Amino acid sequence: MQLVTATRLPNTAKIDAFLAQTDAATPFVVIDVDMVAERYEQLTEALPSARVYYAVKANPALPILERLNVLGSAFDVASPAEIDMCLAAGADPVHISYGNTIKKSRDIAYAAAKGVRRYTVDCIEELRKVAELGGEGASVCVRLRHDCGGADWPLSRKFGCDPTEVENLLVLATEMGMECGVSFHVGSQQRDLEAWNESLEIVALLMARSRRRGAEPTFVNLGGGFPGTYREGAPGIDAYGHAVRTALATWFPDSVGPDATFEVMVEPGRYMVADAGVLRAEVVLVSRRSPLDTERWVYLDCGKFHGLAETMDEAIRYRLRTPHDGTATGPVAIAGPTCDSADVLYEKSSYELPLALVEGDMVDILSAGAYTTTYSSVGFNGFAPLQEHFV
Ligand SMILES: *Cc1c(COP(=O)(O)O)cnc(C)c1O
């Protein structure tokens, strides 16, 4: 069994009580909604000057959105359907940010009609669409591209533009009469605490240049990147809070303290829900490629097509729990149940599982509340999608 190096493992007592008595069909994820609330409180404590926009794509389940809405969270969405989910959860559209840089014109119009006001762009084409269709008082968030490394699940290649282009778009947005600001994303599961400082320095400098050309940026969006508790561990949220607060005080002194005038947004997805979920899968088969192999292949009834998409390139390495933990282990490759050879979870990451593991055992995949349920195929190979339960 792999041990995590973080000192504090999430307290899954409520989830464990559910798992001890359930006979629900696997695979499923069980979510402790109270833990989501706790994560919200911890993050707002760590970053008191930032408004939290929960990145809905991490887990859009209604009980999660409802709880966060009651706590005062705002929401970051990527599509009209996610807007509808937030509205169904009671969210005020003014607190919904349309953070996808790739939007159909009619989807911008839909958002505007629902009262959404803030849109992210990373090119002139998208800026023009928002100016035309984003409605009265539309506000533009220009996304910076910056790959700072250190993230287990990088996000920077597909989105964002270079600092000079961000500067140009800020100037244009101001000329068009729109409020504007800058966003970046340091990469998901970012384990380098310096990442925000590096990005904020670039943003502060480009904003200063844009101001000299007449732009009036009023906010900065720190994106996501805060961690879940996986095999390799990550610093605690207080360490992230300290690093980001220090960076804000350095580059955006008017964004901190009681007299802050500059708006700060943060868009956590993974941090809010990862540790609040456990995914339970059942062992379908344990086998060896040849009788002399020491490595066993463990096939679960949950794979890449049932929510474990982030095992792509073995990027996210989950902690696993079995009924035989504490007994002797041996090396394994771990795979899903489908007839697709891409459906392998781990082959190179040196996982070990108990030698006693047999067909029918339950394997719990820990901290699996983020980026799992909606990554599940509807019925590839006839396997039902990942189910979700709440405690
Ligand atoms: C996915 C996403 C997030 C959330 O990132 P995490 O690393 O899960 O916190 C935030 N902002 C945007 C724009 C995203 O696309």
The ligand as a Gaussian input file, in Angstrom:
#p B3LYP/6-31G(d) Opt

LIG

0 1
 C      -10.946000      23.290000     -14.400000
 C      -10.829000      24.715000     -14.107000
 C      -10.648000      25.145000     -12.801000
 C      -10.498000      24.222000     -11.635000
 O       -9.189000      23.737000     -11.530000
 P       -8.742000      22.830000     -10.302000
 O       -7.310000      22.587000     -10.559000
 O       -9.590000      21.618000     -10.333000
 O       -8.961000      23.589000      -9.066000
 C      -10.608000      26.509000     -12.585000
 N      -10.728000      27.390000     -13.588000
 C      -10.896000      27.003000     -14.854000
 C      -11.049000      28.028000     -15.909000
 C      -10.943000      25.655000     -15.153000
 O      -11.110000      25.286000     -16.426000

